[in-house]
Amino acid sequence: MTTTHHLTRRHWVAGTAALALPSAVLAQATQAINPVAKSALVGPLAPNPAEFKKTMEQFSGGKPAQADGLLLDVPVLADNPSAVPVKVKVTLPITEQDWCEEIIVLAELNPSPLTCRLQFTAAAGTAEAAVRIRLSQSQNIHALARMKSGKVLQAKQAVTVAASGCGM
């Protein structure tokens, strides 16, 4: 006795979805465990780690950065990666002898890591800014501030991107 099986479109779609589901779940689980995992982007959207490292070293002048004194406020989940709000504030006292000369914000895995550069004078009285940056993927955001005394401050925060921003 021979049995003939008919493959309907409904069965084919259900079977294909069943095969794709485990890989999608695995990809999401990996992203949840390590939101700053290695990038899968290639070409013009690929990260530029050499440029990131070079910018960090040029800004700090080879000096070690201190973790205290700089506040970085970035949402943990960026639902609109084309305009992620970033707030940076120097919490050290600003005096006529020592003030923040410059702040930079870097996106570690963006093709162009330097997202903004802000310069201040002693007359500003404070060193804080709120900007929106574009992110290509989930990654760490770094903020560095250079004081007049030569001290370098650093803050870092991980951001999970809901969808690709730079590729839109």
BELKATA-V136994 format. One record per helix or strand of 3 or more residues. SS is the DSSP state (2 for helix, 1 for strand). FROM is the first residue (numbers start at 0). TO is the last residue. If there is no record, write none. Layout:
BEGIN
ss = [SS:SS]
from = [FROM:FROM]
to = [TO:TO]
END
This chain:
BEGIN
ss = [2:2:2:1:1:1:1:2:1:1:1]
from = [8:42:48:69:83:99:113:121:127:138:151]
to = [32:44:59:73:89:106:118:123:132:146:160]
END
